[in-house]
């Protein structure tokens, strides 16, 4: 499995099978929204800090936590 860190971009995550699977698991259909696509150049730490809405922030945080624990 690939390792991700807080500096990994969302695009790097989505370009790996395991990253995309984890993103789909946590974000579901949100992943297909254009607004989420515009975040691809953001690092995982930036993503965690930029999402203001609690329900969506919770989904992104759970995804990021899982990505950062991959070995």
mmJSON file of the N, C-alpha and C atoms, coordinates in Angstrom:
{"data_MODEL":{"atom_site":{
"group_PDB":["ATOM","ATOM","ATOM","ATOM","ATOM","ATOM","ATOM","ATOM","ATOM","ATOM","ATOM","ATOM","ATOM","ATOM","ATOM","ATOM","ATOM","ATOM","ATOM","ATOM","ATOM","ATOM","ATOM","ATOM","ATOM","ATOM","ATOM","ATOM","ATOM","ATOM","ATOM","ATOM","ATOM","ATOM","ATOM","ATOM","ATOM","ATOM","ATOM","ATOM","ATOM","ATOM","ATOM","ATOM","ATOM","ATOM","ATOM","ATOM","ATOM","ATOM","ATOM","ATOM","ATOM","ATOM","ATOM","ATOM","ATOM","ATOM","ATOM","ATOM","ATOM","ATOM","ATOM","ATOM","ATOM","ATOM","ATOM","ATOM","ATOM","ATOM","ATOM","ATOM","ATOM","ATOM","ATOM","ATOM","ATOM","ATOM","ATOM","ATOM","ATOM","ATOM","ATOM","ATOM","ATOM","ATOM","ATOM","ATOM","ATOM","ATOM","ATOM","ATOM","ATOM","ATOM","ATOM","ATOM","ATOM","ATOM","ATOM","ATOM","ATOM","ATOM","ATOM","ATOM","ATOM","ATOM","ATOM","ATOM","ATOM","ATOM","ATOM","ATOM","ATOM","ATOM","ATOM","ATOM","ATOM","ATOM","ATOM","ATOM","ATOM","ATOM","ATOM","ATOM","ATOM","ATOM","ATOM","ATOM","ATOM","ATOM","ATOM","ATOM","ATOM","ATOM","ATOM","ATOM","ATOM","ATOM","ATOM","ATOM","ATOM","ATOM","ATOM","ATOM","ATOM","ATOM","ATOM","ATOM","ATOM","ATOM","ATOM","ATOM","ATOM","ATOM","ATOM","ATOM","ATOM","ATOM","ATOM","ATOM","ATOM","ATOM","ATOM","ATOM","ATOM","ATOM","ATOM","ATOM","ATOM","ATOM","ATOM","ATOM","ATOM","ATOM","ATOM","ATOM","ATOM","ATOM","ATOM","ATOM","ATOM","ATOM","ATOM","ATOM","ATOM","ATOM","ATOM","ATOM","ATOM","ATOM","ATOM","ATOM","ATOM","ATOM","ATOM","ATOM","ATOM","ATOM","ATOM","ATOM","ATOM","ATOM","ATOM","ATOM","ATOM","ATOM","ATOM","ATOM","ATOM","ATOM","ATOM","ATOM","ATOM"],
"id":[1,2,3,4,5,6,7,8,9,10,11,12,13,14,15,16,17,18,19,20,21,22,23,24,25,26,27,28,29,30,31,32,33,34,35,36,37,38,39,40,41,42,43,44,45,46,47,48,49,50,51,52,53,54,55,56,57,58,59,60,61,62,63,64,65,66,67,68,69,70,71,72,73,74,75,76,77,78,79,80,81,82,83,84,85,86,87,88,89,90,91,92,93,94,95,96,97,98,99,100,101,102,103,104,105,106,107,108,109,110,111,112,113,114,115,116,117,118,119,120,121,122,123,124,125,126,127,128,129,130,131,132,133,134,135,136,137,138,139,140,141,142,143,144,145,146,147,148,149,150,151,152,153,154,155,156,157,158,159,160,161,162,163,164,165,166,167,168,169,170,171,172,173,174,175,176,177,178,179,180,181,182,183,184,185,186,187,188,189,190,191,192,193,194,195,196,197,198,199,200,201,202,203,204,205,206,207,208,209,210,211,212,213],
"type_symbol":["N","C","C","N","C","C","N","C","C","N","C","C","N","C","C","N","C","C","N","C","C","N","C","C","N","C","C","N","C","C","N","C","C","N","C","C","N","C","C","N","C","C","N","C","C","N","C","C","N","C","C","N","C","C","N","C","C","N","C","C","N","C","C","N","C","C","N","C","C","N","C","C","N","C","C","N","C","C","N","C","C","N","C","C","N","C","C","N","C","C","N","C","C","N","C","C","N","C","C","N","C","C","N","C","C","N","C","C","N","C","C","N","C","C","N","C","C","N","C","C","N","C","C","N","C","C","N","C","C","N","C","C","N","C","C","N","C","C","N","C","C","N","C","C","N","C","C","N","C","C","N","C","C","N","C","C","N","C","C","N","C","C","N","C","C","N","C","C","N","C","C","N","C","C","N","C","C","N","C","C","N","C","C","N","C","C","N","C","C","N","C","C","N","C","C","N","C","C","N","C","C","N","C","C","N","C","C","N","C","C","N","C","C"],
"label_atom_id":["N","CA","C","N","CA","C","N","CA","C","N","CA","C","N","CA","C","N","CA","C","N","CA","C","N","CA","C","N","CA","C","N","CA","C","N","CA","C","N","CA","C","N","CA","C","N","CA","C","N","CA","C","N","CA","C","N","CA","C","N","CA","C","N","CA","C","N","CA","C","N","CA","C","N","CA","C","N","CA","C","N","CA","C","N","CA","C","N","CA","C","N","CA","C","N","CA","C","N","CA","C","N","CA","C","N","CA","C","N","CA","C","N","CA","C","N","CA","C","N","CA","C","N","CA","C","N","CA","C","N","CA","C","N","CA","C","N","CA","C","N","CA","C","N","CA","C","N","CA","C","N","CA","C","N","CA","C","N","CA","C","N","CA","C","N","CA","C","N","CA","C","N","CA","C","N","CA","C","N","CA","C","N","CA","C","N","CA","C","N","CA","C","N","CA","C","N","CA","C","N","CA","C","N","CA","C","N","CA","C","N","CA","C","N","CA","C","N","CA","C","N","CA","C","N","CA","C","N","CA","C","N","CA","C","N","CA","C","N","CA","C","N","CA","C","N","CA","C"],
"label_alt_id":[null,null,null,null,null,null,null,null,null,null,null,null,null,null,null,null,null,null,null,null,null,null,null,null,null,null,null,null,null,null,null,null,null,null,null,null,null,null,null,null,null,null,null,null,null,null,null,null,null,null,null,null,null,null,null,null,null,null,null,null,null,null,null,null,null,null,null,null,null,null,null,null,null,null,null,null,null,null,null,null,null,null,null,null,null,null,null,null,null,null,null,null,null,null,null,null,null,null,null,null,null,null,null,null,null,null,null,null,null,null,null,null,null,null,null,null,null,null,null,null,null,null,null,null,null,null,null,null,null,null,null,null,null,null,null,null,null,null,null,null,null,null,null,null,null,null,null,null,null,null,null,null,null,null,null,null,null,null,null,null,null,null,null,null,null,null,null,null,null,null,null,null,null,null,null,null,null,null,null,null,null,null,null,null,null,null,null,null,null,null,null,null,null,null,null,null,null,null,null,null,null,null,null,null,null,null,null,null,null,null,null,null,null],
"label_comp_id":["UNK","UNK","UNK","UNK","UNK","UNK","UNK","UNK","UNK","UNK","UNK","UNK","UNK","UNK","UNK","UNK","UNK","UNK","UNK","UNK","UNK","UNK","UNK","UNK","UNK","UNK","UNK","UNK","UNK","UNK","UNK","UNK","UNK","UNK","UNK","UNK","UNK","UNK","UNK","UNK","UNK","UNK","UNK","UNK","UNK","UNK","UNK","UNK","UNK","UNK","UNK","UNK","UNK","UNK","UNK","UNK","UNK","UNK","UNK","UNK","UNK","UNK","UNK","UNK","UNK","UNK","UNK","UNK","UNK","UNK","UNK","UNK","UNK","UNK","UNK","UNK","UNK","UNK","UNK","UNK","UNK","UNK","UNK","UNK","UNK","UNK","UNK","UNK","UNK","UNK","UNK","UNK","UNK","UNK","UNK","UNK","UNK","UNK","UNK","UNK","UNK","UNK","UNK","UNK","UNK","UNK","UNK","UNK","UNK","UNK","UNK","UNK","UNK","UNK","UNK","UNK","UNK","UNK","UNK","UNK","UNK","UNK","UNK","UNK","UNK","UNK","UNK","UNK","UNK","UNK","UNK","UNK","UNK","UNK","UNK","UNK","UNK","UNK","UNK","UNK","UNK","UNK","UNK","UNK","UNK","UNK","UNK","UNK","UNK","UNK","UNK","UNK","UNK","UNK","UNK","UNK","UNK","UNK","UNK","UNK","UNK","UNK","UNK","UNK","UNK","UNK","UNK","UNK","UNK","UNK","UNK","UNK","UNK","UNK","UNK","UNK","UNK","UNK","UNK","UNK","UNK","UNK","UNK","UNK","UNK","UNK","UNK","UNK","UNK","UNK","UNK","UNK","UNK","UNK","UNK","UNK","UNK","UNK","UNK","UNK","UNK","UNK","UNK","UNK","UNK","UNK","UNK","UNK","UNK","UNK","UNK","UNK","UNK"],
"label_asym_id":["A","A","A","A","A","A","A","A","A","A","A","A","A","A","A","A","A","A","A","A","A","A","A","A","A","A","A","A","A","A","A","A","A","A","A","A","A","A","A","A","A","A","A","A","A","A","A","A","A","A","A","A","A","A","A","A","A","A","A","A","A","A","A","A","A","A","A","A","A","A","A","A","A","A","A","A","A","A","A","A","A","A","A","A","A","A","A","A","A","A","A","A","A","A","A","A","A","A","A","A","A","A","A","A","A","A","A","A","A","A","A","A","A","A","A","A","A","A","A","A","A","A","A","A","A","A","A","A","A","A","A","A","A","A","A","A","A","A","A","A","A","A","A","A","A","A","A","A","A","A","A","A","A","A","A","A","A","A","A","A","A","A","A","A","A","A","A","A","A","A","A","A","A","A","A","A","A","A","A","A","A","A","A","A","A","A","A","A","A","A","A","A","A","A","A","A","A","A","A","A","A","A","A","A","A","A","A","A","A","A","A","A","A"],
"label_entity_id":["1","1","1","1","1","1","1","1","1","1","1","1","1","1","1","1","1","1","1","1","1","1","1","1","1","1","1","1","1","1","1","1","1","1","1","1","1","1","1","1","1","1","1","1","1","1","1","1","1","1","1","1","1","1","1","1","1","1","1","1","1","1","1","1","1","1","1","1","1","1","1","1","1","1","1","1","1","1","1","1","1","1","1","1","1","1","1","1","1","1","1","1","1","1","1","1","1","1","1","1","1","1","1","1","1","1","1","1","1","1","1","1","1","1","1","1","1","1","1","1","1","1","1","1","1","1","1","1","1","1","1","1","1","1","1","1","1","1","1","1","1","1","1","1","1","1","1","1","1","1","1","1","1","1","1","1","1","1","1","1","1","1","1","1","1","1","1","1","1","1","1","1","1","1","1","1","1","1","1","1","1","1","1","1","1","1","1","1","1","1","1","1","1","1","1","1","1","1","1","1","1","1","1","1","1","1","1","1","1","1","1","1","1"],
"label_seq_id":[1,1,1,2,2,2,3,3,3,4,4,4,5,5,5,6,6,6,7,7,7,8,8,8,9,9,9,10,10,10,11,11,11,12,12,12,13,13,13,14,14,14,15,15,15,16,16,16,17,17,17,18,18,18,19,19,19,20,20,20,21,21,21,22,22,22,23,23,23,24,24,24,25,25,25,26,26,26,27,27,27,28,28,28,29,29,29,30,30,30,31,31,31,32,32,32,33,33,33,34,34,34,35,35,35,36,36,36,37,37,37,38,38,38,39,39,39,40,40,40,41,41,41,42,42,42,43,43,43,44,44,44,45,45,45,46,46,46,47,47,47,48,48,48,49,49,49,50,50,50,51,51,51,52,52,52,53,53,53,54,54,54,55,55,55,56,56,56,57,57,57,58,58,58,59,59,59,60,60,60,61,61,61,62,62,62,63,63,63,64,64,64,65,65,65,66,66,66,67,67,67,68,68,68,69,69,69,70,70,70,71,71,71],
"pdbx_PDB_ins_code":[null,null,null,null,null,null,null,null,null,null,null,null,null,null,null,null,null,null,null,null,null,null,null,null,null,null,null,null,null,null,null,null,null,null,null,null,null,null,null,null,null,null,null,null,null,null,null,null,null,null,null,null,null,null,null,null,null,null,null,null,null,null,null,null,null,null,null,null,null,null,null,null,null,null,null,null,null,null,null,null,null,null,null,null,null,null,null,null,null,null,null,null,null,null,null,null,null,null,null,null,null,null,null,null,null,null,null,null,null,null,null,null,null,null,null,null,null,null,null,null,null,null,null,null,null,null,null,null,null,null,null,null,null,null,null,null,null,null,null,null,null,null,null,null,null,null,null,null,null,null,null,null,null,null,null,null,null,null,null,null,null,null,null,null,null,null,null,null,null,null,null,null,null,null,null,null,null,null,null,null,null,null,null,null,null,null,null,null,null,null,null,null,null,null,null,null,null,null,null,null,null,null,null,null,null,null,null,null,null,null,null,null,null],
"Cartn_x":[0.83,0.0,0.872,0.368,1.07,0.972,1.951,1.908,1.585,0.736,0.393,0.807,1.084,1.351,0.556,0.657,-0.149,0.167,1.353,1.738,1.276,0.788,0.264,-0.93,-1.013,-2.154,-3.335,-4.5,-5.715,-5.628,-4.996,-4.832,-3.952,-2.878,-2.023,-2.826,-3.68,-4.532,-5.452,-6.104,-7.07,-6.422,-5.125,-4.412,-3.916,-4.233,-3.866,-5.148,-5.151,-6.374,-6.83,-5.887,-6.296,-6.757,-6.115,-6.522,-7.909,-8.149,-9.461,-10.555,-10.247,-11.212,-11.579,-10.577,-10.82,-11.612,-11.245,-11.971,-13.431,-13.673,-15.044,-15.831,-15.17,-15.825,-16.317,-15.498,-15.835,-16.673,-16.411,-17.068,-18.24,-18.277,-19.38,-19.557,-20.785,-21.096,-20.502,-20.083,-19.414,-18.17,-17.542,-16.318,-16.539,-17.772,-18.086,-18.444,-18.544,-18.916,-17.744,-18.026,-16.958,-16.2,-16.884,-16.217,-15.159,-15.397,-14.401,-13.244,-13.541,-12.499,-11.543,-12.05,-11.205,-10.231,-10.399,-9.52,-8.339,-8.206,-7.182,-5.762,-5.498,-4.14,-3.837,-4.794,-4.614,-3.99,-3.153,-2.584,-3.648,-3.417,-4.39,-4.574,-3.506,-3.634,-4.445,-4.264,-5.056,-6.532,-6.799,-8.183,-8.868,-8.171,-8.746,-9.106,-8.273,-8.475,-9.436,-9.685,-10.482,-11.973,-12.377,-13.784,-14.515,-15.449,-16.104,-17.354,-18.046,-19.324,-19.1,-19.592,-19.315,-19.585,-20.729,-20.939,-19.919,-19.578,-18.614,-17.206,-16.906,-15.59,-15.328,-16.357,-16.226,-15.866,-16.48,-16.194,-14.754,-14.337,-12.976,-11.965,-12.236,-11.31,-11.17,-12.273,-12.227,-11.419,-11.611,-10.855,-9.365,-9.017,-7.616,-6.975,-7.687,-7.161,-6.843,-7.741,-7.51,-6.328,-6.239,-5.133,-3.782,-3.735,-2.476,-2.044,-2.956,-2.589,-2.262,-2.318,-1.941,-0.453,-0.127,1.289,1.777],
"Cartn_y":[-1.19,0.0,1.251,2.275,3.542,4.219,5.028,5.816,7.251,7.856,9.261,10.014,11.291,12.144,13.425,14.31,15.537,16.415,16.241,17.046,16.429,15.199,14.558,15.354,15.529,16.257,15.313,15.9,15.129,14.41,15.036,14.402,13.153,13.221,12.045,10.901,11.235,10.231,9.595,10.433,9.934,9.184,9.353,8.667,7.281,6.848,5.497,4.712,3.431,2.637,2.649,2.467,2.429,3.803,4.862,6.215,6.545,6.189,6.461,5.654,4.426,3.577,4.17,4.656,5.265,6.561,7.366,8.617,8.342,7.352,7.0,6.493,5.703,5.156,6.273,7.297,8.367,9.477,9.776,10.929,10.537,9.299,8.85,9.729,10.165,10.957,12.369,12.817,14.125,14.162,13.009,12.918,13.326,13.207,13.537,15.005,15.759,17.174,17.998,18.957,19.815,20.564,20.971,21.719,20.87,19.578,18.684,18.494,18.416,18.298,19.481,20.647,21.845,21.816,20.883,20.79,19.856,19.317,18.3,18.78,20.073,20.567,20.874,20.666,20.942,19.748,20.052,18.972,18.477,17.311,16.761,17.673,18.292,19.203,20.445,20.936,22.071,21.69,20.492,20.034,19.999,19.455,19.342,20.723,21.714,23.054,23.93,23.59,24.501,24.165,22.984,22.593,23.151,24.081,24.727,24.004,23.262,22.679,21.403,21.341,20.196,18.812,18.544,17.179,16.786,17.724,17.441,17.396,18.287,18.296,16.961,16.405,15.12,14.013,14.029,13.025,13.158,14.392,14.618,14.232,14.591,14.256,12.752,12.029,10.564,9.972,10.499,10.025,10.287,11.499,11.874,11.014,10.812,9.972,8.567,8.001,6.659,6.641,7.651,7.726,7.824,8.586,8.803,7.571,6.638,5.445,4.246,4.418,3.331,3.011,1.758,1.349,0.812],
"Cartn_z":[0.0,0.0,0.0,-0.584,-0.609,0.743,1.022,2.248,1.872,2.652,2.458,3.708,3.544,4.692,4.528,5.499,5.472,4.277,3.681,2.513,1.198,1.238,0.029,-0.476,-1.785,-2.335,-2.506,-2.57,-2.788,-4.129,-5.11,-6.424,-6.325,-5.537,-5.342,-4.727,-3.79,-3.158,-4.192,-4.999,-5.974,-7.129,-7.309,-8.389,-7.994,-6.772,-6.346,-6.079,-6.385,-6.168,-4.709,-3.765,-2.36,-1.872,-2.347,-1.968,-2.481,-3.738,-4.331,-3.637,-3.272,-2.57,-1.203,-0.479,0.833,0.665,-0.331,-0.572,-0.908,-1.76,-2.154,-0.939,-0.099,1.096,2.015,2.209,3.141,2.511,1.243,0.61,-0.279,-0.734,-1.578,-2.798,-3.03,-4.224,-4.165,-2.989,-2.904,-3.789,-3.94,-4.727,-6.183,-6.676,-8.068,-8.28,-7.22,-7.354,-7.872,-8.762,-9.291,-8.196,-7.143,-6.07,-5.383,-5.262,-4.671,-5.651,-6.917,-7.932,-7.937,-7.581,-7.544,-6.362,-5.443,-4.275,-4.511,-5.702,-5.972,-5.703,-5.88,-5.669,-4.208,-3.321,-1.893,-1.185,-0.198,0.615,1.593,2.179,3.121,4.328,4.796,5.943,5.55,4.338,3.861,3.751,3.241,3.125,4.482,5.462,6.796,7.355,7.057,7.616,6.814,5.566,4.728,4.671,5.11,5.025,6.238,6.035,7.175,7.713,6.878,7.302,8.102,9.336,10.213,9.623,8.972,8.465,7.397,6.526,5.459,6.034,6.958,7.6,8.29,8.915,9.602,8.608,7.435,6.401,5.899,5.629,5.157,6.23,7.48,8.567,8.731,8.647,8.762,7.609,6.401,5.245,5.441,5.857,6.041,7.133,8.228,9.312,8.808,8.005,7.486,6.511,5.655,4.696,5.41,6.478,7.185,7.992,8.221,8.984,8.089,6.778,5.858,6.017,5.983,6.079,4.766],
"occupancy":[1.0,1.0,1.0,1.0,1.0,1.0,1.0,1.0,1.0,1.0,1.0,1.0,1.0,1.0,1.0,1.0,1.0,1.0,1.0,1.0,1.0,1.0,1.0,1.0,1.0,1.0,1.0,1.0,1.0,1.0,1.0,1.0,1.0,1.0,1.0,1.0,1.0,1.0,1.0,1.0,1.0,1.0,1.0,1.0,1.0,1.0,1.0,1.0,1.0,1.0,1.0,1.0,1.0,1.0,1.0,1.0,1.0,1.0,1.0,1.0,1.0,1.0,1.0,1.0,1.0,1.0,1.0,1.0,1.0,1.0,1.0,1.0,1.0,1.0,1.0,1.0,1.0,1.0,1.0,1.0,1.0,1.0,1.0,1.0,1.0,1.0,1.0,1.0,1.0,1.0,1.0,1.0,1.0,1.0,1.0,1.0,1.0,1.0,1.0,1.0,1.0,1.0,1.0,1.0,1.0,1.0,1.0,1.0,1.0,1.0,1.0,1.0,1.0,1.0,1.0,1.0,1.0,1.0,1.0,1.0,1.0,1.0,1.0,1.0,1.0,1.0,1.0,1.0,1.0,1.0,1.0,1.0,1.0,1.0,1.0,1.0,1.0,1.0,1.0,1.0,1.0,1.0,1.0,1.0,1.0,1.0,1.0,1.0,1.0,1.0,1.0,1.0,1.0,1.0,1.0,1.0,1.0,1.0,1.0,1.0,1.0,1.0,1.0,1.0,1.0,1.0,1.0,1.0,1.0,1.0,1.0,1.0,1.0,1.0,1.0,1.0,1.0,1.0,1.0,1.0,1.0,1.0,1.0,1.0,1.0,1.0,1.0,1.0,1.0,1.0,1.0,1.0,1.0,1.0,1.0,1.0,1.0,1.0,1.0,1.0,1.0,1.0,1.0,1.0,1.0,1.0,1.0,1.0,1.0,1.0,1.0,1.0,1.0],
"B_iso_or_equiv":[0.0,0.0,0.0,0.0,0.0,0.0,0.0,0.0,0.0,0.0,0.0,0.0,0.0,0.0,0.0,0.0,0.0,0.0,0.0,0.0,0.0,0.0,0.0,0.0,0.0,0.0,0.0,0.0,0.0,0.0,0.0,0.0,0.0,0.0,0.0,0.0,0.0,0.0,0.0,0.0,0.0,0.0,0.0,0.0,0.0,0.0,0.0,0.0,0.0,0.0,0.0,0.0,0.0,0.0,0.0,0.0,0.0,0.0,0.0,0.0,0.0,0.0,0.0,0.0,0.0,0.0,0.0,0.0,0.0,0.0,0.0,0.0,0.0,0.0,0.0,0.0,0.0,0.0,0.0,0.0,0.0,0.0,0.0,0.0,0.0,0.0,0.0,0.0,0.0,0.0,0.0,0.0,0.0,0.0,0.0,0.0,0.0,0.0,0.0,0.0,0.0,0.0,0.0,0.0,0.0,0.0,0.0,0.0,0.0,0.0,0.0,0.0,0.0,0.0,0.0,0.0,0.0,0.0,0.0,0.0,0.0,0.0,0.0,0.0,0.0,0.0,0.0,0.0,0.0,0.0,0.0,0.0,0.0,0.0,0.0,0.0,0.0,0.0,0.0,0.0,0.0,0.0,0.0,0.0,0.0,0.0,0.0,0.0,0.0,0.0,0.0,0.0,0.0,0.0,0.0,0.0,0.0,0.0,0.0,0.0,0.0,0.0,0.0,0.0,0.0,0.0,0.0,0.0,0.0,0.0,0.0,0.0,0.0,0.0,0.0,0.0,0.0,0.0,0.0,0.0,0.0,0.0,0.0,0.0,0.0,0.0,0.0,0.0,0.0,0.0,0.0,0.0,0.0,0.0,0.0,0.0,0.0,0.0,0.0,0.0,0.0,0.0,0.0,0.0,0.0,0.0,0.0,0.0,0.0,0.0,0.0,0.0,0.0],
"pdbx_formal_charge":[null,null,null,null,null,null,null,null,null,null,null,null,null,null,null,null,null,null,null,null,null,null,null,null,null,null,null,null,null,null,null,null,null,null,null,null,null,null,null,null,null,null,null,null,null,null,null,null,null,null,null,null,null,null,null,null,null,null,null,null,null,null,null,null,null,null,null,null,null,null,null,null,null,null,null,null,null,null,null,null,null,null,null,null,null,null,null,null,null,null,null,null,null,null,null,null,null,null,null,null,null,null,null,null,null,null,null,null,null,null,null,null,null,null,null,null,null,null,null,null,null,null,null,null,null,null,null,null,null,null,null,null,null,null,null,null,null,null,null,null,null,null,null,null,null,null,null,null,null,null,null,null,null,null,null,null,null,null,null,null,null,null,null,null,null,null,null,null,null,null,null,null,null,null,null,null,null,null,null,null,null,null,null,null,null,null,null,null,null,null,null,null,null,null,null,null,null,null,null,null,null,null,null,null,null,null,null,null,null,null,null,null,null],
"auth_seq_id":[1,1,1,2,2,2,3,3,3,4,4,4,5,5,5,6,6,6,7,7,7,8,8,8,9,9,9,10,10,10,11,11,11,12,12,12,13,13,13,14,14,14,15,15,15,16,16,16,17,17,17,18,18,18,19,19,19,20,20,20,21,21,21,22,22,22,23,23,23,24,24,24,25,25,25,26,26,26,27,27,27,28,28,28,29,29,29,30,30,30,31,31,31,32,32,32,33,33,33,34,34,34,35,35,35,36,36,36,37,37,37,38,38,38,39,39,39,40,40,40,41,41,41,42,42,42,43,43,43,44,44,44,45,45,45,46,46,46,47,47,47,48,48,48,49,49,49,50,50,50,51,51,51,52,52,52,53,53,53,54,54,54,55,55,55,56,56,56,57,57,57,58,58,58,59,59,59,60,60,60,61,61,61,62,62,62,63,63,63,64,64,64,65,65,65,66,66,66,67,67,67,68,68,68,69,69,69,70,70,70,71,71,71],
"auth_comp_id":["UNK","UNK","UNK","UNK","UNK","UNK","UNK","UNK","UNK","UNK","UNK","UNK","UNK","UNK","UNK","UNK","UNK","UNK","UNK","UNK","UNK","UNK","UNK","UNK","UNK","UNK","UNK","UNK","UNK","UNK","UNK","UNK","UNK","UNK","UNK","UNK","UNK","UNK","UNK","UNK","UNK","UNK","UNK","UNK","UNK","UNK","UNK","UNK","UNK","UNK","UNK","UNK","UNK","UNK","UNK","UNK","UNK","UNK","UNK","UNK","UNK","UNK","UNK","UNK","UNK","UNK","UNK","UNK","UNK","UNK","UNK","UNK","UNK","UNK","UNK","UNK","UNK","UNK","UNK","UNK","UNK","UNK","UNK","UNK","UNK","UNK","UNK","UNK","UNK","UNK","UNK","UNK","UNK","UNK","UNK","UNK","UNK","UNK","UNK","UNK","UNK","UNK","UNK","UNK","UNK","UNK","UNK","UNK","UNK","UNK","UNK","UNK","UNK","UNK","UNK","UNK","UNK","UNK","UNK","UNK","UNK","UNK","UNK","UNK","UNK","UNK","UNK","UNK","UNK","UNK","UNK","UNK","UNK","UNK","UNK","UNK","UNK","UNK","UNK","UNK","UNK","UNK","UNK","UNK","UNK","UNK","UNK","UNK","UNK","UNK","UNK","UNK","UNK","UNK","UNK","UNK","UNK","UNK","UNK","UNK","UNK","UNK","UNK","UNK","UNK","UNK","UNK","UNK","UNK","UNK","UNK","UNK","UNK","UNK","UNK","UNK","UNK","UNK","UNK","UNK","UNK","UNK","UNK","UNK","UNK","UNK","UNK","UNK","UNK","UNK","UNK","UNK","UNK","UNK","UNK","UNK","UNK","UNK","UNK","UNK","UNK","UNK","UNK","UNK","UNK","UNK","UNK","UNK","UNK","UNK","UNK","UNK","UNK"],
"auth_asym_id":["A","A","A","A","A","A","A","A","A","A","A","A","A","A","A","A","A","A","A","A","A","A","A","A","A","A","A","A","A","A","A","A","A","A","A","A","A","A","A","A","A","A","A","A","A","A","A","A","A","A","A","A","A","A","A","A","A","A","A","A","A","A","A","A","A","A","A","A","A","A","A","A","A","A","A","A","A","A","A","A","A","A","A","A","A","A","A","A","A","A","A","A","A","A","A","A","A","A","A","A","A","A","A","A","A","A","A","A","A","A","A","A","A","A","A","A","A","A","A","A","A","A","A","A","A","A","A","A","A","A","A","A","A","A","A","A","A","A","A","A","A","A","A","A","A","A","A","A","A","A","A","A","A","A","A","A","A","A","A","A","A","A","A","A","A","A","A","A","A","A","A","A","A","A","A","A","A","A","A","A","A","A","A","A","A","A","A","A","A","A","A","A","A","A","A","A","A","A","A","A","A","A","A","A","A","A","A","A","A","A","A","A","A"],
"auth_atom_id":["N","CA","C","N","CA","C","N","CA","C","N","CA","C","N","CA","C","N","CA","C","N","CA","C","N","CA","C","N","CA","C","N","CA","C","N","CA","C","N","CA","C","N","CA","C","N","CA","C","N","CA","C","N","CA","C","N","CA","C","N","CA","C","N","CA","C","N","CA","C","N","CA","C","N","CA","C","N","CA","C","N","CA","C","N","CA","C","N","CA","C","N","CA","C","N","CA","C","N","CA","C","N","CA","C","N","CA","C","N","CA","C","N","CA","C","N","CA","C","N","CA","C","N","CA","C","N","CA","C","N","CA","C","N","CA","C","N","CA","C","N","CA","C","N","CA","C","N","CA","C","N","CA","C","N","CA","C","N","CA","C","N","CA","C","N","CA","C","N","CA","C","N","CA","C","N","CA","C","N","CA","C","N","CA","C","N","CA","C","N","CA","C","N","CA","C","N","CA","C","N","CA","C","N","CA","C","N","CA","C","N","CA","C","N","CA","C","N","CA","C","N","CA","C","N","CA","C","N","CA","C","N","CA","C","N","CA","C","N","CA","C","N","CA","C","N","CA","C"],
"pdbx_PDB_model_num":[1,1,1,1,1,1,1,1,1,1,1,1,1,1,1,1,1,1,1,1,1,1,1,1,1,1,1,1,1,1,1,1,1,1,1,1,1,1,1,1,1,1,1,1,1,1,1,1,1,1,1,1,1,1,1,1,1,1,1,1,1,1,1,1,1,1,1,1,1,1,1,1,1,1,1,1,1,1,1,1,1,1,1,1,1,1,1,1,1,1,1,1,1,1,1,1,1,1,1,1,1,1,1,1,1,1,1,1,1,1,1,1,1,1,1,1,1,1,1,1,1,1,1,1,1,1,1,1,1,1,1,1,1,1,1,1,1,1,1,1,1,1,1,1,1,1,1,1,1,1,1,1,1,1,1,1,1,1,1,1,1,1,1,1,1,1,1,1,1,1,1,1,1,1,1,1,1,1,1,1,1,1,1,1,1,1,1,1,1,1,1,1,1,1,1,1,1,1,1,1,1,1,1,1,1,1,1,1,1,1,1,1,1]
}}}
